[in-house]
Amino acid sequence: MLIVHHLNNSRSQRILWLLEELEVPYQIKFYQRRPDRRAPKEAFDLHPLGKFPIITDGDVTLAESGAIIQYIINKYANGRLTPPKQGELIDIYFTHFSEGSLMPSLTNRYIFSLVPSQAPFFLRPLLKQLFSVLDTKIVAGPLNANLKYVEDALDRSPTGWFAGGPNPTMADYMMSFGLDTVATLMPDLLGPKTKAWVARVHDRPAFKRVSAYIEGNPRSSKL
């Protein structure tokens, strides 16, 4: 059976939602971050780079959520997630935009907010001020531009999904983690079409099942 090795607060949200939508049987193995917020050492027993998420499916062990999403769709979707012809290029683009553009901006903001809190207490006020300035000069512009681009793309969609079809496709699964993070931590940065997209994802029965299962497990935290 396919096994999802799930680290709390990680990109495996995408994979679990996809598996629930496709009704593919799977198991979850839960892992917790160390106090330094890094993945546990067990990750290196699964993959040389020690990065989650990871799946094992028979003889296959695969990391990188984008590669995992594509693998699952190719093997298990049976054409059910094929975008409409006019949305094929959009589906490809936002599948890669999710990690190539959006997530680097969010990661930079996370790092800039984390560094001051990890410093000796007497340095924290100075570092907080410094990294706030760096965030404004380096992160805010690209992040806002990326989210505006997403808003415009969803505004052009006739259905509210990225590829314009009746159901989510690969781009939607890949974009879900980043946009859900923004909706949770920085909701004022999202436009109305993007907020509606997040709400549409959360209303999917498959997404609700994943959220309920994860939240009900004491070794994990909210997706």
MDAnalysis code that builds the backbone (N, CA, C; Angstrom):
import MDAnalysis as mda
import numpy as np

u = mda.Universe.empty(669, n_residues=223, atom_resindex=np.repeat(np.arange(223), 3), trajectory=True)
u.add_TopologyAttr("name", ["N", "CA", "C"] * 223)
u.add_TopologyAttr("resid", np.arange(1, 224))
u.add_TopologyAttr("resname", ["MET", "LEU", "ILE", "VAL", "HIS", "HIS", "LEU", "ASN", "ASN", "SER", "ARG", "SER", "GLN", "ARG", "ILE", "LEU", "TRP", "LEU", "LEU", "GLU", "GLU", "LEU", "GLU", "VAL", "PRO", "TYR", "GLN", "ILE", "LYS", "PHE", "TYR", "GLN", "ARG", "ARG", "PRO", "ASP", "ARG", "ARG", "ALA", "PRO", "LYS", "GLU", "ALA", "PHE", "ASP", "LEU", "HIS", "PRO", "LEU", "GLY", "LYS", "PHE", "PRO", "ILE", "ILE", "THR", "ASP", "GLY", "ASP", "VAL", "THR", "LEU", "ALA", "GLU", "SER", "GLY", "ALA", "ILE", "ILE", "GLN", "TYR", "ILE", "ILE", "ASN", "LYS", "TYR", "ALA", "ASN", "GLY", "ARG", "LEU", "THR", "PRO", "PRO", "LYS", "GLN", "GLY", "GLU", "LEU", "ILE", "ASP", "ILE", "TYR", "PHE", "THR", "HIS", "PHE", "SER", "GLU", "GLY", "SER", "LEU", "MET", "PRO", "SER", "LEU", "THR", "ASN", "ARG", "TYR", "ILE", "PHE", "SER", "LEU", "VAL", "PRO", "SER", "GLN", "ALA", "PRO", "PHE", "PHE", "LEU", "ARG", "PRO", "LEU", "LEU", "LYS", "GLN", "LEU", "PHE", "SER", "VAL", "LEU", "ASP", "THR", "LYS", "ILE", "VAL", "ALA", "GLY", "PRO", "LEU", "ASN", "ALA", "ASN", "LEU", "LYS", "TYR", "VAL", "GLU", "ASP", "ALA", "LEU", "ASP", "ARG", "SER", "PRO", "THR", "GLY", "TRP", "PHE", "ALA", "GLY", "GLY", "PRO", "ASN", "PRO", "THR", "MET", "ALA", "ASP", "TYR", "MET", "MET", "SER", "PHE", "GLY", "LEU", "ASP", "THR", "VAL", "ALA", "THR", "LEU", "MET", "PRO", "ASP", "LEU", "LEU", "GLY", "PRO", "LYS", "THR", "LYS", "ALA", "TRP", "VAL", "ALA", "ARG", "VAL", "HIS", "ASP", "ARG", "PRO", "ALA", "PHE", "LYS", "ARG", "VAL", "SER", "ALA", "TYR", "ILE", "GLU", "GLY", "ASN", "PRO", "ARG", "SER", "SER", "LYS", "LEU"])
u.atoms.positions = np.array([
    [0.834, -1.197, 0.000],
    [0.000, 0.000, 0.000],
    [0.870, 1.249, 0.000],
    [0.386, 2.275, -0.657],
    [1.100, 3.543, -0.692],
    [1.138, 4.146, 0.709],
    [2.311, 4.592, 1.123],
    [2.494, 5.192, 2.447],
    [2.961, 6.632, 2.279],
    [2.284, 7.548, 2.943],
    [2.698, 8.951, 2.974],
    [3.408, 9.187, 4.298],
    [4.655, 9.586, 4.224],
    [5.427, 9.915, 5.416],
    [5.221, 11.406, 5.668],
    [4.406, 11.697, 6.653],
    [3.878, 13.047, 6.872],
    [4.582, 13.730, 8.033],
    [5.218, 14.856, 7.730],
    [5.812, 15.707, 8.754],
    [4.828, 16.817, 9.081],
    [4.631, 17.078, 10.369],
    [3.679, 18.124, 10.729],
    [4.077, 19.456, 10.091],
    [3.052, 20.229, 9.704],
    [3.253, 21.521, 9.043],
    [4.154, 21.390, 7.814],
    [3.737, 20.562, 6.881],
    [4.571, 20.348, 5.705],
    [3.713, 20.254, 4.452],
    [4.403, 20.162, 3.326],
    [3.750, 20.152, 2.029],
    [2.975, 18.867, 1.751],
    [3.015, 17.895, 2.615],
    [2.270, 16.659, 2.349],
    [0.771, 16.881, 2.351],
    [0.314, 18.060, 2.802],
    [-1.110, 18.417, 2.653],
    [-1.577, 18.184, 1.219],
    [-0.758, 18.615, 0.265],
    [-1.112, 18.477, -1.144],
    [-1.366, 17.013, -1.503],
    [-0.482, 16.159, -1.032],
    [-0.526, 14.751, -1.411],
    [-1.726, 14.057, -0.790],
    [-1.987, 14.342, 0.478],
    [-3.112, 13.716, 1.160],
    [-4.438, 14.138, 0.524],
    [-4.556, 15.418, 0.196],
    [-5.786, 15.894, -0.456],
    [-5.988, 15.177, -1.791],
    [-4.914, 15.073, -2.590],
    [-5.007, 14.399, -3.887],
    [-5.425, 12.939, -3.726],
    [-4.805, 12.235, -2.796],
    [-5.140, 10.820, -2.597],
    [-6.592, 10.644, -2.171],
    [-7.076, 11.549, -1.326],
    [-8.479, 11.478, -0.913],
    [-9.409, 11.742, -2.093],
    [-9.072, 12.691, -2.922],
    [-9.913, 12.981, -4.098],
    [-9.971, 11.777, -5.036],
    [-8.830, 11.116, -5.217],
    [-8.778, 9.978, -6.128],
    [-9.235, 8.682, -5.476],
    [-9.455, 8.717, -4.153],
    [-9.868, 7.535, -3.390],
    [-8.853, 6.404, -3.541],
    [-7.587, 6.773, -3.494],
    [-6.501, 5.792, -3.538],
    [-6.229, 5.320, -2.108],
    [-6.223, 4.028, -1.849],
    [-5.903, 3.551, -0.495],
    [-4.481, 3.948, -0.105],
    [-4.312, 4.416, 1.113],
    [-2.986, 4.822, 1.577],
    [-2.943, 4.763, 3.095],
    [-1.746, 4.787, 3.604],
    [-1.516, 4.895, 5.045],
    [-0.669, 6.126, 5.310],
    [-0.777, 6.668, 6.518],
    [0.055, 7.797, 6.917],
    [0.963, 7.357, 8.059],
    [2.229, 7.712, 7.939],
    [3.145, 7.592, 9.061],
    [3.520, 9.011, 9.492],
    [3.307, 9.303, 10.764],
    [3.483, 10.657, 11.270],
    [4.891, 10.854, 11.839],
    [5.436, 12.032, 11.565],
    [6.742, 12.429, 12.088],
    [6.627, 13.838, 12.654],
    [7.387, 14.115, 13.695],
    [7.375, 15.426, 14.331],
    [8.699, 16.150, 14.111],
    [8.609, 17.447, 13.967],
    [9.819, 18.248, 13.843],
    [10.593, 18.253, 15.165],
    [11.900, 18.403, 15.059],
    [12.741, 18.538, 16.237],
    [12.582, 19.938, 16.832],
    [13.095, 20.180, 18.018],
    [12.977, 21.527, 18.605],
    [13.526, 22.635, 17.720],
    [14.520, 22.313, 16.866],
    [15.060, 23.323, 15.961],
    [14.234, 23.448, 14.685],
    [13.074, 22.756, 14.664],
    [12.101, 22.801, 13.562],
    [12.543, 22.037, 12.324],
    [13.644, 21.335, 12.418],
    [14.084, 20.506, 11.311],
    [13.394, 19.138, 11.366],
    [13.470, 18.424, 10.253],
    [12.884, 17.088, 10.195],
    [13.676, 16.138, 11.094],
    [13.041, 15.103, 11.612],
    [13.749, 14.147, 12.473],
    [14.756, 13.320, 11.682],
    [15.654, 12.689, 12.417],
    [16.716, 11.929, 11.771],
    [16.172, 10.737, 10.984],
    [14.981, 10.272, 11.327],
    [14.404, 9.134, 10.601],
    [14.207, 9.435, 9.122],
    [14.115, 10.713, 8.789],
    [13.922, 11.078, 7.394],
    [15.065, 10.570, 6.521],
    [16.282, 10.557, 7.078],
    [17.441, 10.117, 6.299],
    [17.452, 8.597, 6.105],
    [16.665, 7.897, 6.905],
    [16.519, 6.460, 6.681],
    [15.636, 6.188, 5.463],
    [14.824, 7.184, 5.108],
    [13.910, 7.035, 3.977],
    [14.482, 7.583, 2.682],
    [15.211, 8.705, 2.796],
    [15.708, 9.380, 1.597],
    [17.043, 10.053, 1.926],
    [18.019, 10.009, 1.022],
    [19.350, 10.554, 1.330],
    [19.342, 12.027, 1.727],
    [18.396, 12.822, 1.213],
    [18.352, 14.242, 1.541],
    [17.564, 14.528, 2.814],
    [16.829, 13.540, 3.299],
    [16.117, 13.696, 4.560],
    [15.050, 14.766, 4.561],
    [14.383, 14.954, 3.425],
    [13.363, 15.994, 3.322],
    [11.985, 15.380, 3.110],
    [11.025, 15.900, 3.859],
    [9.639, 15.502, 3.667],
    [8.961, 16.474, 2.705],
    [7.843, 16.044, 2.070],
    [7.188, 14.750, 2.210],
    [7.894, 13.669, 1.394],
    [7.632, 12.446, 1.794],
    [8.153, 11.267, 1.122],
    [7.010, 10.268, 1.016],
    [6.949, 9.557, -0.106],
    [6.023, 8.430, -0.205],
    [6.822, 7.167, -0.505],
    [6.285, 6.040, -0.052],
    [6.758, 4.742, -0.503],
    [5.563, 4.027, -1.098],
    [5.774, 3.471, -2.278],
    [4.702, 2.783, -3.008],
    [5.306, 1.532, -3.626],
    [5.228, 0.431, -2.891],
    [5.921, -0.766, -3.344],
    [7.414, -0.535, -3.298],
    [8.066, -0.698, -4.442],
    [9.514, -0.511, -4.522],
    [9.903, 0.948, -4.746],
    [8.922, 1.814, -4.896],
    [9.191, 3.222, -5.193],
    [9.284, 4.024, -3.903],
    [10.361, 4.783, -3.756],
    [10.488, 5.786, -2.700],
    [10.736, 7.114, -3.390],
    [9.881, 8.099, -3.099],
    [9.934, 9.354, -3.846],
    [9.737, 10.534, -2.909],
    [10.590, 11.542, -3.065],
    [10.456, 12.799, -2.337],
    [10.089, 13.898, -3.332],
    [9.976, 15.130, -2.821],
    [9.568, 16.317, -3.577],
    [8.078, 16.238, -3.910],
    [7.318, 17.133, -3.309],
    [5.863, 17.050, -3.429],
    [5.392, 17.176, -4.874],
    [6.076, 18.008, -5.691],
    [5.677, 18.121, -7.090],
    [5.854, 16.821, -7.839],
    [6.990, 16.158, -7.624],
    [7.232, 14.871, -8.268],
    [6.234, 13.826, -7.784],
    [5.918, 13.873, -6.496],
    [4.959, 12.915, -5.929],
    [3.573, 13.125, -6.523],
    [3.144, 14.385, -6.620],
    [1.832, 14.686, -7.209],
    [1.760, 14.154, -8.633],
    [2.793, 14.426, -9.416],
    [2.799, 13.973, -10.808],
    [2.809, 12.446, -10.887],
    [3.569, 11.796, -10.029],
    [3.617, 10.331, -10.007],
    [2.241, 9.743, -9.705],
    [1.575, 10.290, -8.701],
    [0.256, 9.762, -8.311],
    [-0.757, 9.979, -9.425],
    [-0.740, 11.148, -10.032],
    [-1.680, 11.423, -11.123],
    [-1.425, 10.487, -12.290],
    [-0.160, 10.310, -12.655],
    [0.158, 9.420, -13.787],
    [-0.254, 7.983, -13.512],
    [-0.112, 7.539, -12.264],
    [-0.375, 6.140, -11.962],
    [-1.833, 5.861, -11.605],
    [-2.481, 6.803, -10.912],
    [-3.779, 6.489, -10.315],
    [-4.970, 7.307, -10.824],
    [-4.730, 8.406, -11.518],
    [-5.857, 9.292, -11.854],
    [-6.689, 8.794, -13.018],
    [-6.102, 7.996, -13.900],
    [-6.833, 7.465, -15.059],
    [-7.533, 8.563, -15.854],
    [-6.840, 9.674, -16.030],
    [-7.376, 10.761, -16.846],
    [-8.356, 11.680, -16.157],
    [-8.652, 11.427, -14.888],
    [-9.684, 12.218, -14.207],
    [-9.240, 13.648, -13.915],
    [-7.937, 13.920, -13.909],
    [-7.454, 15.254, -13.583],
    [-6.887, 15.974, -14.800],
    [-7.267, 15.527, -15.975],
    [-6.802, 16.173, -17.203],
    [-7.457, 17.536, -17.352],
    [-6.677, 18.599, -17.513],
    [-7.276, 19.923, -17.672],
    [-7.928, 20.068, -19.040],
    [-8.854, 21.002, -19.199],
    [-9.397, 21.261, -20.534],
    [-8.292, 21.734, -21.469],
    [-8.493, 21.547, -22.767],
    [-7.447, 21.861, -23.741],
    [-6.931, 23.277, -23.580],
    [-7.850, 24.230, -23.383],
    [-7.442, 25.622, -23.289],
    [-6.729, 25.941, -21.974],
    [-6.783, 25.004, -21.018],
    [-6.152, 25.236, -19.728],
    [-4.885, 24.434, -19.502],
    [-4.435, 23.698, -20.509],
    [-3.271, 22.824, -20.326],
    [-2.016, 23.606, -19.956],
    [-1.735, 24.687, -20.678],
    [-0.530, 25.468, -20.413],
    [-0.611, 26.162, -19.051],
    [-1.804, 26.634, -18.687],
    [-1.993, 27.261, -17.375],
    [-1.746, 26.250, -16.268],
    [-2.216, 25.033, -16.478],
    [-2.026, 23.980, -15.477],
    [-0.547, 23.697, -15.276],
    [0.196, 23.602, -16.373],
    [1.636, 23.364, -16.283],
    [2.321, 24.536, -15.595],
    [1.950, 25.745, -15.994],
    [2.625, 26.925, -15.459],
    [2.463, 27.026, -13.951],
    [1.238, 26.947, -13.445],
    [1.034, 27.137, -12.011],
    [1.492, 25.935, -11.194],
    [1.593, 24.774, -11.825],
    [2.208, 23.636, -11.150],
    [3.646, 23.967, -10.762],
    [4.366, 24.631, -11.657],
    [5.765, 24.988, -11.387],
    [5.892, 26.332, -10.679],
    [4.955, 27.228, -10.907],
    [4.946, 28.520, -10.220],
    [4.867, 28.334, -8.707],
    [4.168, 27.311, -8.273],
    [3.948, 27.097, -6.843],
    [5.256, 27.014, -6.075],
    [6.234, 26.264, -6.605],
    [7.521, 26.115, -5.930],
    [8.590, 27.043, -6.500],
    [8.433, 27.451, -7.752],
    [9.450, 28.286, -8.374],
    [9.344, 29.754, -8.020],
    [8.134, 30.237, -7.704],
    [7.932, 31.661, -7.432],
    [7.274, 31.921, -6.089],
    [6.137, 31.280, -5.823],
    [5.385, 31.598, -4.613],
    [6.100, 31.137, -3.347],
    [6.490, 29.868, -3.297],
    [7.070, 29.347, -2.062],
    [8.405, 30.000, -1.684],
    [9.288, 30.365, -2.625],
    [10.493, 31.090, -2.205],
    [10.184, 32.409, -1.492],
    [9.173, 33.133, -1.963],
    [8.790, 34.379, -1.292],
    [8.292, 34.104, 0.115],
    [7.465, 33.075, 0.264],
    [6.939, 32.740, 1.584],
    [8.042, 32.218, 2.503],
    [8.962, 31.447, 1.948],
    [10.067, 30.924, 2.749],
    [10.964, 32.054, 3.252],
    [11.233, 33.018, 2.382],
    [12.047, 34.161, 2.805],
    [11.366, 34.929, 3.938],
    [10.062, 35.134, 3.814],
    [9.352, 35.843, 4.882],
    [9.419, 35.048, 6.183],
    [9.263, 33.741, 6.087],
    [9.336, 32.893, 7.274],
    [10.714, 32.984, 7.925],
    [11.769, 32.901, 7.113],
    [13.129, 32.952, 7.650],
    [13.392, 34.308, 8.299],
    [12.974, 35.381, 7.640],
    [13.210, 36.716, 8.182],
    [12.468, 36.923, 9.502],
    [11.342, 36.266, 9.673],
    [10.625, 36.384, 10.939],
    [11.196, 35.455, 12.004],
    [11.847, 34.371, 11.564],
    [12.363, 33.366, 12.498],
    [13.705, 33.769, 13.104],
    [14.562, 34.363, 12.312],
    [15.919, 34.661, 12.777],
    [15.938, 35.467, 14.069],
    [15.192, 36.578, 14.186],
    [15.255, 37.339, 15.445],
    [14.832, 36.527, 16.666],
    [13.846, 35.654, 16.489],
    [13.357, 34.885, 17.632],
    [14.351, 33.830, 18.092],
    [15.304, 33.470, 17.231],
    [16.298, 32.459, 17.575],
    [17.600, 33.065, 18.121],
    [17.693, 34.374, 18.084],
    [18.912, 35.052, 18.534],
    [18.887, 35.244, 20.045],
    [20.053, 35.521, 20.666],
    [20.069, 35.873, 22.092],
    [19.116, 37.032, 22.373],
    [18.470, 36.992, 23.514],
    [17.371, 37.920, 23.780],
    [17.786, 39.375, 23.662],
    [19.050, 39.709, 24.011],
    [19.458, 41.109, 23.983],
    [19.660, 41.628, 22.553],
    [19.751, 40.704, 21.583],
    [19.883, 41.092, 20.182],
    [18.550, 41.127, 19.447],
    [17.528, 40.551, 20.058],
    [16.264, 40.391, 19.342],
    [15.640, 41.699, 18.877],
    [15.559, 42.745, 19.724],
    [14.945, 43.994, 19.236],
    [15.656, 44.566, 18.008],
    [16.998, 44.556, 18.033],
    [17.763, 45.079, 16.908],
    [17.551, 44.241, 15.659],
    [17.626, 42.900, 15.822],
    [17.458, 42.018, 14.667],
    [16.039, 42.063, 14.132],
    [15.073, 42.207, 15.013],
    [13.691, 42.305, 14.559],
    [13.504, 43.532, 13.675],
    [14.094, 44.644, 14.092],
    [14.007, 45.867, 13.300],
    [14.739, 45.703, 11.972],
    [15.927, 45.109, 12.025],
    [16.724, 44.913, 10.819],
    [16.005, 44.026, 9.815],
    [15.496, 42.888, 10.291],
    [14.858, 41.959, 9.365],
    [13.500, 42.461, 8.898],
    [12.879, 43.335, 9.665],
    [11.650, 43.977, 9.192],
    [11.943, 44.871, 7.989],
    [13.056, 45.583, 8.065],
    [13.465, 46.427, 6.935],
    [13.816, 45.559, 5.733],
    [14.544, 44.479, 5.968],
    [14.906, 43.572, 4.880],
    [13.666, 42.955, 4.241],
    [12.700, 42.605, 5.069],
    [11.461, 42.034, 4.546],
    [10.767, 43.039, 3.630],
    [10.709, 44.279, 4.069],
    [10.057, 45.311, 3.262],
    [10.771, 45.521, 1.944],
    [12.104, 45.527, 1.969],
    [12.883, 45.832, 0.773],
    [13.047, 44.636, -0.159],
    [13.085, 43.420, 0.404],
    [13.429, 42.249, -0.402],
    [12.237, 41.327, -0.655],
    [11.395, 41.125, 0.350],
    [10.361, 40.094, 0.262],
    [9.003, 40.651, -0.175],
    [8.609, 41.767, 0.394],
    [7.236, 42.255, 0.204],
    [6.886, 42.467, -1.261],
    [7.785, 43.070, -2.019],
    [7.491, 43.343, -3.425],
    [7.221, 42.089, -4.240],
    [8.159, 41.125, -4.269],
    [7.911, 39.889, -5.017],
    [6.700, 39.104, -4.506],
    [6.514, 39.056, -3.191],
    [5.383, 38.305, -2.661],
    [4.060, 38.926, -3.106],
    [3.946, 40.242, -2.981],
    [2.718, 40.913, -3.403],
    [2.492, 40.765, -4.905],
    [3.568, 40.837, -5.681],
    [3.440, 40.671, -7.131],
    [2.971, 39.264, -7.487],
    [3.521, 38.259, -6.794],
    [3.108, 36.876, -7.042],
    [1.630, 36.675, -6.722],
    [1.185, 37.222, -5.609],
    [-0.209, 37.048, -5.214],
    [-1.150, 37.829, -6.131],
    [-0.703, 38.964, -6.624],
    [-1.511, 39.708, -7.607],
    [-1.630, 38.903, -8.892],
    [-0.558, 38.254, -9.291],
    [-0.571, 37.424, -10.499],
    [-1.546, 36.266, -10.341],
    [-1.548, 35.653, -9.162],
    [-2.497, 34.570, -8.874],
    [-3.922, 35.086, -8.936],
    [-4.172, 36.227, -8.325],
    [-5.516, 36.810, -8.321],
    [-5.999, 37.063, -9.741],
    [-5.152, 37.608, -10.583],
    [-5.534, 37.894, -11.967],
    [-5.826, 36.610, -12.732],
    [-5.016, 35.563, -12.476],
    [-5.231, 34.287, -13.167],
    [-6.570, 33.672, -12.769],
    [-6.884, 33.702, -11.495],
    [-8.154, 33.140, -11.037],
    [-9.332, 33.978, -11.505],
    [-9.119, 35.271, -11.656],
    [-10.182, 36.142, -12.170],
    [-10.534, 35.791, -13.610],
    [-9.553, 35.294, -14.364],
    [-9.800, 34.916, -15.759],
    [-10.397, 33.523, -15.887],
    [-10.365, 32.737, -14.831],
    [-10.876, 31.363, -14.899],
    [-12.405, 31.360, -14.877],
    [-13.040, 30.642, -15.794],
    [-14.508, 30.602, -15.802],
    [-15.103, 29.766, -14.664],
    [-14.283, 28.946, -14.023],
    [-14.804, 28.056, -12.980],
    [-14.205, 28.321, -11.601],
    [-13.159, 29.126, -11.557],
    [-12.500, 29.377, -10.280],
    [-11.336, 28.462, -9.996],
    [-11.157, 27.396, -10.782],
    [-9.962, 26.551, -10.691],
    [-8.930, 27.057, -11.673],
    [-7.665, 26.810, -11.413],
    [-6.608, 27.426, -12.211],
    [-6.711, 27.097, -13.689],
    [-6.965, 25.847, -14.038],
    [-7.017, 25.458, -15.448],
    [-8.371, 25.715, -16.087],
    [-9.328, 26.191, -15.310],
    [-10.629, 26.543, -15.873],
    [-11.561, 25.382, -16.101],
    [-11.246, 24.223, -15.555],
    [-12.131, 23.066, -15.687],
    [-13.117, 22.979, -14.542],
    [-13.954, 21.936, -14.533],
    [-14.969, 21.818, -13.488],
    [-14.432, 21.356, -12.145],
    [-13.218, 20.820, -12.137],
    [-12.635, 20.275, -10.920],
    [-11.165, 20.702, -10.805],
    [-10.582, 20.582, -9.611],
    [-9.161, 20.924, -9.472],
    [-8.275, 20.016, -10.309],
    [-7.158, 20.560, -10.753],
    [-6.165, 19.800, -11.502],
    [-4.823, 19.928, -10.777],
    [-3.770, 19.470, -11.407],
    [-2.473, 19.421, -10.742],
    [-2.061, 20.785, -10.190],
    [-2.322, 21.857, -10.922],
    [-1.948, 23.193, -10.455],
    [-2.621, 23.530, -9.133],
    [-3.879, 23.172, -8.991],
    [-4.611, 23.473, -7.753],
    [-4.019, 22.721, -6.567],
    [-3.678, 21.458, -6.774],
    [-3.076, 20.689, -5.673],
    [-1.734, 21.285, -5.268],
    [-0.940, 21.679, -6.258],
    [0.371, 22.241, -5.954],
    [0.264, 23.616, -5.292],
    [-0.697, 24.416, -5.701],
    [-0.841, 25.765, -5.150],
    [-1.487, 25.764, -3.772],
    [-2.076, 24.662, -3.372],
    [-2.892, 24.658, -2.156],
    [-2.089, 24.966, -0.901],
    [-0.886, 24.449, -0.778],
    [-0.125, 24.660, 0.454],
    [0.253, 26.125, 0.630],
    [0.794, 26.725, -0.423],
    [1.216, 28.112, -0.324],
    [0.068, 29.067, -0.067],
    [-1.017, 28.911, -0.810],
    [-2.144, 29.826, -0.645],
    [-2.864, 29.597, 0.678],
    [-2.894, 28.367, 1.144],
    [-3.487, 28.099, 2.459],
    [-2.646, 28.740, 3.560],
    [-1.326, 28.733, 3.381],
    [-0.438, 29.377, 4.344],
    [-0.696, 30.879, 4.397],
    [-0.804, 31.502, 3.229],
    [-1.078, 32.941, 3.188],
    [-2.439, 33.241, 3.804],
    [-3.438, 32.417, 3.477],
    [-4.788, 32.643, 4.010],
    [-4.816, 32.536, 5.525],
    [-3.966, 31.691, 6.087],
    [-3.930, 31.498, 7.536],
    [-3.149, 32.600, 8.236],
    [-2.006, 32.988, 7.680],
    [-1.088, 33.892, 8.371],
    [-1.147, 35.336, 7.885],
    [-1.526, 35.523, 6.614],
    [-1.507, 36.871, 6.022],
    [-2.733, 37.091, 5.142],
    [-3.931, 36.880, 5.655],
    [-5.130, 36.902, 4.801],
    [-5.354, 38.221, 4.077],
    [-4.866, 39.309, 4.634],
    [-5.072, 40.609, 3.993],
    [-4.325, 40.734, 2.671],
    [-3.379, 39.832, 2.408],
    [-2.632, 39.894, 1.152],
    [-3.390, 39.263, -0.008],
    [-4.455, 38.542, 0.277],
    [-5.190, 37.826, -0.766],
    [-6.333, 38.659, -1.321],
    [-6.513, 38.552, -2.630],
    [-7.643, 39.193, -3.276],
    [-8.891, 38.335, -3.157],
    [-10.039, 38.862, -3.559],
    [-11.305, 38.133, -3.390],
    [-11.376, 36.819, -4.163],
    [-10.812, 36.777, -5.366],
    [-10.846, 35.536, -6.142],
    [-9.987, 34.459, -5.486],
    [-8.856, 34.864, -4.920],
    [-7.987, 33.891, -4.256],
    [-8.613, 33.406, -2.961],
    [-9.240, 34.299, -2.225],
    [-9.940, 33.885, -1.005],
    [-11.065, 32.909, -1.337],
    [-11.768, 33.173, -2.430],
    [-12.838, 32.258, -2.844],
    [-12.265, 30.905, -3.241],
    [-11.082, 30.907, -3.873],
    [-10.434, 29.644, -4.243],
    [-10.073, 28.849, -2.995],
    [-9.496, 29.499, -1.994],
    [-9.142, 28.816, -0.745],
    [-10.392, 28.234, -0.092],
    [-11.462, 29.014, -0.055],
    [-12.717, 28.532, 0.532],
    [-13.255, 27.335, -0.250],
    [-13.103, 27.369, -1.567],
    [-13.584, 26.263, -2.408],
    [-12.792, 24.990, -2.111],
    [-11.485, 25.135, -1.925],
    [-10.665, 23.983, -1.560],
    [-11.105, 23.420, -0.214],
    [-11.284, 24.297, 0.767],
    [-11.661, 23.856, 2.114],
    [-13.036, 23.200, 2.141],
    [-13.884, 23.534, 1.177],
    [-15.227, 22.954, 1.126],
    [-15.253, 21.575, 0.475],
    [-14.164, 21.171, -0.134],
    [-14.133, 19.855, -0.777],
    [-14.219, 18.768, 0.302],
    [-15.114, 17.803, 0.163],
    [-15.193, 16.725, 1.162],
    [-13.860, 16.022, 1.384],
    [-13.089, 15.831, 0.328],
    [-11.795, 15.155, 0.468],
    [-10.850, 15.972, 1.333],
    [-10.828, 17.278, 1.159],
    [-9.959, 18.134, 1.968],
    [-10.424, 18.126, 3.422],
    [-11.730, 18.134, 3.632],
    [-12.254, 18.089, 5.001],
    [-11.862, 16.793, 5.696],
    [-11.875, 15.690, 4.958],
    [-11.498, 14.405, 5.567],
    [-10.035, 14.429, 6.002],
    [-9.188, 14.968, 5.157],
    [-7.770, 15.055, 5.504],
    [-7.572, 15.939, 6.732],
    [-8.197, 17.104, 6.746],
    [-8.036, 18.026, 7.867],
    [-8.511, 17.390, 9.168],
    [-9.643, 16.714, 9.120],
    [-10.183, 16.088, 10.325],
    [-9.263, 14.985, 10.827],
    [-8.696, 14.233, 9.904],
    [-7.828, 13.130, 10.297],
    [-6.535, 13.649, 10.914],
    [-5.954, 14.658, 10.280],
    [-4.702, 15.209, 10.781],
    [-4.914, 15.892, 12.125],
    [-5.965, 16.684, 12.226],
    [-6.225, 17.398, 13.474],
    [-6.530, 16.434, 14.614],
    [-7.080, 15.273, 14.278],
    [-7.422, 14.296, 15.308],
    [-6.257, 13.449, 15.752],
    [-5.113, 13.593, 15.083],
    [-3.946, 12.820, 15.465],
    [-3.067, 13.651, 16.384],
    [-2.808, 13.206, 17.581],
    [-2.052, 14.014, 18.550],
    [-0.602, 14.264, 18.137],
    [-0.104, 13.507, 17.166],
    [1.286, 13.693, 16.767],
    [1.425, 14.666, 15.608],
    [0.343, 15.280, 15.211],
    [0.417, 16.205, 14.103],
    [-0.258, 17.513, 14.491],
    [-0.098, 18.496, 13.665],
    [-0.759, 19.774, 13.885],
    [-1.529, 20.134, 12.626],
    [-2.279, 21.212, 12.708],
    [-3.178, 21.561, 11.618],
    [-2.410, 21.737, 10.315],
    [-2.994, 21.267, 9.232],
    [-2.356, 21.407, 7.932],
    [-2.208, 22.869, 7.564],
])
